[in-house]
Amino acid sequence: MEKAPNNTLLNEIMALKNVSLSDMRAKYQEVCGEAGSNSKNRIYLWRKIAFRLQEREYGGLPETAQSRLHELIEKYEPVNNKTLRPETTPEEKCSRKAMSRDKRLPIPGAIIRKEYKGRMLEVRVLDKGFEFENKPYKTLSAIAKTITGAHWNGFLFFAQ
């Protein structure tokens, strides 16, 4: 059964929007129990504090939901899913080839999609490079330049 909203908690969270950055950092340390955040981003700190206060008041995710969430991440999240990446030996891990692949990229075979000016763009990630409209490209930036005619950082252009 879901608890009714707590007006005292809501008032406490909303009052945090008006405190100084140093007071917000102190509250973060008090509420989150961490050594404190070096962040100067007030919105980030406010959200983290608000989340933790609500978690204390209403409870966090049940263990079954947390375990199911981790299960789904392991199975379906392609960017960080190490089980889908090819096996490497310790020698290969230290080689220049293994270290040259950018960790921000999805695994080879994944499709990066972006809608641009009413057109759906699809880029296939290859072992070495990318494929766009059946043409190979070395970088996402090269594809972005082909599409727009101007230089773009490929990661920024294709960011969702």
N, C-alpha and C positions, 0 to 999 in steps of 0.2 A: 504494500500500500504506500502511495506517495504522500509525503508530508506536505502540509500547506505551507505556502511561502512565509518566511519569518521576516517581518518588517524591521525588526532590530538588526538582523543580519544585512538586509538590503540597505538600511540607512548607514551601517558601518562601511559597507562596500562603496556606496556613493560618496561618503564623506572623504574617502581616501583620494578621490580625484582632486581635492583642493589642498592636499598637504604638500610640503616641500619634498624635493627629491631625496634629501638626506633622511627625512622622516619616513618616506616610503621605503627606502632601503632598510631602515631599522625594522619597520613592520614586516618586510619580506623576510628578514633574518628571524624574527620572532615567530612568524607563522609557518614558514617553510622549514625552519630548523637547519638551514644550510649556512655556510660560513658568510653568506651575504652575496649579493649580486653586484658585479661591477657595472652592470648595465646602466646607461643614462637614459634609456627609453622608458619613459613614464608609463606609456600604454602597456608595454610588455610586463613591467613590474605590477601594475594594477591588475592586469588579467591573471597573472600567476597567483597573486594574493587572493583575489576574488575566488578563483578556482579552488584553492586550498581551504578557504573558509567554508565554502559550500560543501566541499568534500567532507570536512569535519562535521558539519551540521546534518547533512543528509546521507552521508556514507558514500564510499567510492563504488566502483564497479564490483560486482560479486566475482569471486574467484572463478566461477564457471565461465562468466563472460570474458574475463581477462585471458583465461587459457584458450578459449575459442578464438579470441581476437589474435593472439600470438600464432595459433594454428593457421588461421587464414593468411596472415602475413607471410609465414614461412612457405605456404603453398602457392600463393598467387601474386605476391609483390615481386615483379621481375627485376627491378633495379638493384635491390639488396639481397635477392635470393641466391645465396651461394650454392645451393644444391643444383641450380640450373647452369652454373658456370662450369666450364671444362676443368677436369682435374689437372693439377700441376704438381710437378716434383719440386723438392726444395731448391734444386739447381735452377729450375725454370723461374721460380719466384724471384730469385735474385738477378735474373738476366735483364738486360735493357729492354727486351721485347715485352716482357711481362709488366714492367714498370711503366711503359709508355702509354698504356691504355688509360684514358681518363675515367676515374671512378664515378663521375657524374653521369656517364652515359649508360643507357639501358643495355641489357645483354644483346649480343648479336641475334638478329632475327626479329627483334621488337620493332614495332611501328610507332613512329612519332607523328602525331596528327596535330594540325593547326588550321583553323579557319582564317583565311586572309582575303579580305575584300570579296566576301561572298563565295569564296572558292575553298573547298576542303583540300588541304595539302597533306600528302602522306609521304613520309621518308622512312625507308627501311634501314635499320642499323646493320652494318656488315662487320665482319671480323676486322677489316681494315678499311674504314671509311663508311660511306653512306650511299644509298641509291635513291634517286629522285627521278621520276618519270623515265625509268629504265636506263638512266645514265649514272655512272659511278662518280662520286665526289669524294675528295679527301676530308673535307670539313663541312660542318653545318654552316659556317660563315659563307662558304662558296655557294651553297644552295640558297641562302638568304639573299646573296647578291644577285644570283640568277633570277630570283623571284621579284625582288624589289628594284633592282638596278642600282642600288646604293649599298655601301658597305654596312653590314650589321654584325654584331657579335652573335654568332649562331646560337649560343645558349640563351641569350636574351630574346632573340627573335622567336625561338621555338618554345620558350617558357610558357607554361599554362597559367 
